[in-house]
Amino acid sequence: MRSVNRAWRTLSAVLGACAVAACAQQAEVVKLYESPDAGDAVFQNLFVVVISSDEDLRQDFEHRLAAGLMRVGIAADPSHRTLPGQSEGMLQEDLNRAAAAAGSDAILVSHVVSVESSYGIEEGRSELKFECRGGDPVDYFLYDHEILKEPDSVAAAHTVVVISNLYDTIDHARIWTIQSTCFDKASLHEAIAAESDAVVRQLRIDRLVH
């Protein structure tokens, strides 16, 4: 019996770990470009720009990218602090001037290419609640009962695609481009958090930040 219980506990732990891993699914990343002339370029101060038609999403994304970079020791300056309300119409000259003023050695531009949202209804659960009125407890007719029903809920799934480019501020050459996609997140905030983690992680993997 003890061996059975031990095996069951082990199986439960494995299943639990798998469930956690599924919930924490990382964004998918595809490398689109890497400059052959970049050499061993490593950047330490990034000017962070997000292109989005949604100004709130832009600011949230820039904040998360900058926070993620700073957590790993990279200086980062979100563009909305100096270029507010220009998420759809930023000019390269404006970005270059703002990055120079911030002392940045590279500009990270992330473009929210698409946001797909789907919604489904999750049916509530019903159960019977019994209360014995007295007498013989095995007699069903001595019980009052009521149906307890949980309300239906709406389940959302958001899939977000982002293309990110890294530019050198000295000669304004494009150094690096990736496409990151996160799938079926419960909220846009969760999707943007996953996208931010993916971009910062890939910059570190490719040794572009130090």
C-alpha positions as a Markdown table, in Angstrom:
| # | Residue | x | y | z |
|---|---|---|---|---|
| 1 | Met | 0.0 | 0.0 | 0.0 |
| 2 | Arg | 2.8 | 2.4 | 0.9 |
| 3 | Ser | 4.5 | 1.8 | -2.5 |
| 4 | Val | 1.1 | 2.6 | -4.3 |
| 5 | Asn | 0.7 | 5.8 | -2.3 |
| 6 | Arg | 4.3 | 6.8 | -3.0 |
| 7 | Ala | 3.8 | 6.1 | -6.7 |
| 8 | Trp | 0.5 | 8.1 | -6.7 |
| 9 | Arg | 2.2 | 11.1 | -5.0 |
| 10 | Thr | 5.0 | 11.0 | -7.6 |
| 11 | Leu | 2.5 | 10.9 | -10.5 |
| 12 | Ser | 0.6 | 13.8 | -9.0 |
| 13 | Ala | 3.8 | 15.8 | -8.6 |
| 14 | Val | 4.7 | 15.2 | -12.3 |
| 15 | Leu | 1.3 | 16.0 | -13.5 |
| 16 | Gly | 1.3 | 19.2 | -11.4 |
| 17 | Ala | 4.7 | 20.2 | -12.8 |
| 18 | Cys | 3.4 | 19.6 | -16.4 |
| 19 | Ala | 0.3 | 21.7 | -15.7 |
| 20 | Val | 2.5 | 24.6 | -14.4 |
| 21 | Ala | 4.8 | 24.3 | -17.4 |
| 22 | Ala | 1.8 | 24.5 | -19.8 |
| 23 | Cys | 0.4 | 27.6 | -18.0 |
| 24 | Ala | 3.9 | 29.3 | -18.3 |
| 25 | Gln | 4.4 | 28.6 | -22.0 |
| 26 | Gln | 7.0 | 30.9 | -23.4 |
| 27 | Ala | 6.4 | 33.0 | -26.5 |
| 28 | Glu | 7.6 | 31.5 | -29.8 |
| 29 | Val | 10.6 | 33.4 | -31.3 |
| 30 | Val | 11.8 | 33.3 | -34.9 |
| 31 | Lys | 15.1 | 35.1 | -35.9 |
| 32 | Leu | 14.4 | 37.2 | -39.1 |
| 33 | Tyr | 17.7 | 39.1 | -39.4 |
| 34 | Glu | 21.1 | 39.5 | -37.9 |
| 35 | Ser | 23.6 | 41.9 | -39.4 |
| 36 | Pro | 26.8 | 40.3 | -40.7 |
| 37 | Asp | 28.6 | 43.5 | -39.9 |
| 38 | Ala | 27.5 | 43.6 | -36.2 |
| 39 | Gly | 30.6 | 41.7 | -35.1 |
| 40 | Asp | 30.7 | 41.5 | -31.3 |
| 41 | Ala | 28.6 | 44.6 | -30.7 |
| 42 | Val | 27.2 | 44.6 | -27.2 |
| 43 | Phe | 24.8 | 47.3 | -26.0 |
| 44 | Gln | 24.3 | 48.7 | -22.4 |
| 45 | Asn | 21.8 | 51.5 | -22.8 |
| 46 | Leu | 18.6 | 51.0 | -24.9 |
| 47 | Phe | 16.0 | 53.5 | -26.0 |
| 48 | Val | 12.8 | 51.4 | -25.9 |
| 49 | Val | 10.1 | 52.1 | -28.5 |
| 50 | Val | 6.8 | 50.3 | -29.1 |
| 51 | Ile | 4.7 | 50.9 | -32.2 |
| 52 | Ser | 1.0 | 50.4 | -31.5 |
| 53 | Ser | -2.3 | 52.0 | -32.3 |
| 54 | Asp | -3.3 | 51.6 | -28.7 |
| 55 | Glu | -1.5 | 54.2 | -26.6 |
| 56 | Asp | -2.2 | 52.4 | -23.3 |
| 57 | Leu | -0.8 | 49.1 | -24.7 |
| 58 | Arg | 2.2 | 51.0 | -26.0 |
| 59 | Gln | 3.1 | 52.5 | -22.6 |
| 60 | Asp | 2.5 | 49.2 | -20.8 |
| 61 | Phe | 4.7 | 47.3 | -23.3 |
| 62 | Glu | 7.5 | 49.9 | -23.1 |
| 63 | His | 7.4 | 49.9 | -19.4 |
| 64 | Arg | 7.6 | 46.1 | -19.2 |
| 65 | Leu | 10.5 | 45.9 | -21.8 |
| 66 | Ala | 12.4 | 48.6 | -19.9 |
| 67 | Ala | 11.8 | 46.9 | -16.5 |
| 68 | Gly | 12.9 | 43.5 | -17.9 |
| 69 | Leu | 16.1 | 45.0 | -19.3 |
| 70 | Met | 16.9 | 46.8 | -16.1 |
| 71 | Arg | 16.4 | 43.6 | -14.1 |
| 72 | Val | 19.3 | 42.1 | -16.0 |
| 73 | Gly | 21.5 | 45.2 | -15.5 |
| 74 | Ile | 20.7 | 47.1 | -18.8 |
| 75 | Ala | 19.9 | 50.7 | -18.8 |
| 76 | Ala | 16.6 | 51.4 | -20.6 |
| 77 | Asp | 14.5 | 54.5 | -21.3 |
| 78 | Pro | 10.8 | 54.1 | -22.5 |
| 79 | Ser | 10.1 | 56.4 | -25.4 |
| 80 | His | 6.7 | 57.5 | -24.1 |
| 81 | Arg | 8.4 | 59.6 | -21.5 |
| 82 | Thr | 9.9 | 62.0 | -24.1 |
| 83 | Leu | 7.7 | 61.2 | -27.2 |
| 84 | Pro | 4.1 | 60.9 | -25.7 |
| 85 | Gly | 1.1 | 60.3 | -27.9 |
| 86 | Gln | 3.0 | 59.4 | -31.1 |
| 87 | Ser | 2.7 | 55.6 | -31.2 |
| 88 | Glu | 1.5 | 55.5 | -34.8 |
| 89 | Gly | 3.5 | 58.3 | -36.4 |
| 90 | Met | 7.0 | 58.5 | -34.9 |
| 91 | Leu | 9.7 | 59.7 | -37.3 |
| 92 | Gln | 13.1 | 58.2 | -37.4 |
| 93 | Glu | 14.7 | 61.6 | -36.8 |
| 94 | Asp | 12.6 | 62.1 | -33.6 |
| 95 | Leu | 13.7 | 58.7 | -32.4 |
| 96 | Asn | 17.4 | 59.4 | -33.1 |
| 97 | Arg | 17.2 | 62.7 | -31.3 |
| 98 | Ala | 15.4 | 61.3 | -28.3 |
| 99 | Ala | 17.8 | 58.3 | -28.1 |
| 100 | Ala | 20.8 | 60.6 | -28.3 |
| 101 | Ala | 19.4 | 62.8 | -25.5 |
| 102 | Ala | 18.9 | 59.7 | -23.3 |
| 103 | Gly | 22.5 | 58.7 | -24.0 |
| 104 | Ser | 21.4 | 55.4 | -25.5 |
| 105 | Asp | 23.7 | 53.3 | -27.6 |
| 106 | Ala | 20.9 | 51.3 | -29.3 |
| 107 | Ile | 17.2 | 51.7 | -30.2 |
| 108 | Leu | 14.9 | 48.8 | -29.6 |
| 109 | Val | 11.7 | 49.1 | -31.7 |
| 110 | Ser | 8.9 | 46.6 | -31.1 |
| 111 | His | 5.9 | 46.7 | -33.4 |
| 112 | Val | 2.7 | 45.0 | -32.4 |
| 113 | Val | 1.8 | 43.4 | -35.7 |
| 114 | Ser | -1.4 | 41.7 | -34.7 |
| 115 | Val | -3.7 | 41.0 | -31.7 |
| 116 | Glu | -6.2 | 38.2 | -32.2 |
| 117 | Ser | -8.8 | 37.6 | -29.4 |
| 118 | Ser | -11.3 | 34.9 | -29.1 |
| 119 | Tyr | -13.9 | 34.3 | -26.4 |
| 120 | Gly | -15.8 | 31.3 | -25.2 |
| 121 | Ile | -18.4 | 30.5 | -22.5 |
| 122 | Glu | -17.4 | 28.2 | -19.8 |
| 123 | Glu | -20.5 | 26.6 | -18.2 |
| 124 | Gly | -20.9 | 26.9 | -14.5 |
| 125 | Arg | -21.0 | 23.8 | -12.3 |
| 126 | Ser | -24.1 | 22.6 | -10.6 |
| 127 | Glu | -24.3 | 20.4 | -7.4 |
| 128 | Leu | -26.9 | 19.3 | -5.0 |
| 129 | Lys | -26.8 | 20.3 | -1.4 |
| 130 | Phe | -28.7 | 18.1 | 1.1 |
| 131 | Glu | -29.8 | 18.8 | 4.6 |
| 132 | Cys | -31.3 | 16.1 | 6.8 |
| 133 | Arg | -34.6 | 17.1 | 8.6 |
| 134 | Gly | -34.1 | 14.3 | 11.2 |
| 135 | Gly | -35.2 | 10.7 | 11.5 |
| 136 | Asp | -33.4 | 7.9 | 9.8 |
| 137 | Pro | -30.5 | 9.4 | 7.9 |
| 138 | Val | -30.7 | 6.7 | 5.2 |
| 139 | Asp | -34.3 | 7.7 | 4.2 |
| 140 | Tyr | -33.9 | 10.0 | 1.2 |
| 141 | Phe | -37.3 | 11.6 | 1.8 |
| 142 | Leu | -36.2 | 13.1 | 5.1 |
| 143 | Tyr | -33.7 | 15.4 | 3.3 |
| 144 | Asp | -34.3 | 18.9 | 2.0 |
| 145 | His | -32.2 | 19.6 | -1.1 |
| 146 | Glu | -31.3 | 22.6 | -3.3 |
| 147 | Ile | -29.4 | 23.0 | -6.5 |
| 148 | Leu | -26.3 | 25.2 | -6.2 |
| 149 | Lys | -25.2 | 26.5 | -9.6 |
| 150 | Glu | -22.1 | 28.5 | -10.3 |
| 151 | Pro | -22.6 | 31.2 | -13.0 |
| 152 | Asp | -21.3 | 30.8 | -16.5 |
| 153 | Ser | -18.0 | 32.7 | -17.2 |
| 154 | Val | -16.4 | 34.1 | -20.3 |
| 155 | Ala | -12.9 | 32.7 | -21.1 |
| 156 | Ala | -10.7 | 34.9 | -23.3 |
| 157 | Ala | -7.7 | 33.8 | -25.4 |
| 158 | His | -5.3 | 36.5 | -26.9 |
| 159 | Thr | -2.6 | 35.7 | -29.4 |
| 160 | Val | -0.1 | 38.5 | -30.0 |
| 161 | Val | 2.5 | 38.8 | -32.7 |
| 162 | Val | 5.4 | 41.3 | -32.3 |
| 163 | Ile | 8.3 | 42.2 | -34.6 |
| 164 | Ser | 11.3 | 43.7 | -32.8 |
| 165 | Asn | 14.3 | 45.5 | -34.4 |
| 166 | Leu | 17.5 | 46.7 | -32.8 |
| 167 | Tyr | 19.3 | 49.7 | -34.3 |
| 168 | Asp | 22.8 | 51.1 | -33.5 |
| 169 | Thr | 22.6 | 54.8 | -32.6 |
| 170 | Ile | 26.0 | 55.6 | -34.1 |
| 171 | Asp | 25.3 | 54.7 | -37.8 |
| 172 | His | 21.6 | 53.9 | -37.4 |
| 173 | Ala | 22.1 | 50.5 | -38.9 |
| 174 | Arg | 19.7 | 47.6 | -38.2 |
| 175 | Ile | 21.5 | 45.0 | -36.1 |
| 176 | Trp | 18.8 | 42.4 | -35.4 |
| 177 | Thr | 15.2 | 41.5 | -36.0 |
| 178 | Ile | 13.0 | 38.8 | -34.4 |
| 179 | Gln | 9.3 | 37.9 | -34.6 |
| 180 | Ser | 7.8 | 36.7 | -31.3 |
| 181 | Thr | 4.3 | 35.2 | -30.9 |
| 182 | Cys | 2.5 | 34.3 | -27.7 |
| 183 | Phe | -0.6 | 32.2 | -27.8 |
| 184 | Asp | -3.9 | 32.0 | -25.9 |
| 185 | Lys | -3.2 | 34.3 | -23.0 |
| 186 | Ala | -6.1 | 35.1 | -20.7 |
| 187 | Ser | -5.5 | 38.9 | -20.9 |
| 188 | Leu | -3.6 | 41.4 | -23.1 |
| 189 | His | -1.5 | 42.3 | -20.0 |
| 190 | Glu | -0.4 | 38.7 | -19.7 |
| 191 | Ala | 0.4 | 38.5 | -23.4 |
| 192 | Ile | 2.5 | 41.7 | -23.3 |
| 193 | Ala | 4.3 | 40.4 | -20.3 |
| 194 | Ala | 5.2 | 37.2 | -22.2 |
| 195 | Glu | 6.2 | 39.2 | -25.2 |
| 196 | Ser | 8.5 | 41.4 | -23.1 |
| 197 | Asp | 10.1 | 38.4 | -21.5 |
| 198 | Ala | 10.7 | 36.9 | -24.9 |
| 199 | Val | 12.4 | 39.9 | -26.4 |
| 200 | Val | 14.7 | 40.5 | -23.4 |
| 201 | Arg | 15.5 | 36.8 | -23.3 |
| 202 | Gln | 16.5 | 36.6 | -27.0 |
| 203 | Leu | 18.6 | 39.8 | -26.7 |
| 204 | Arg | 20.6 | 38.0 | -24.0 |
| 205 | Ile | 20.8 | 34.7 | -25.8 |
| 206 | Asp | 22.2 | 36.5 | -28.9 |
| 207 | Arg | 24.6 | 38.4 | -26.6 |
| 208 | Leu | 23.5 | 41.8 | -27.8 |
| 209 | Val | 23.2 | 43.2 | -24.3 |
| 210 | His | 25.6 | 43.1 | -21.4 |
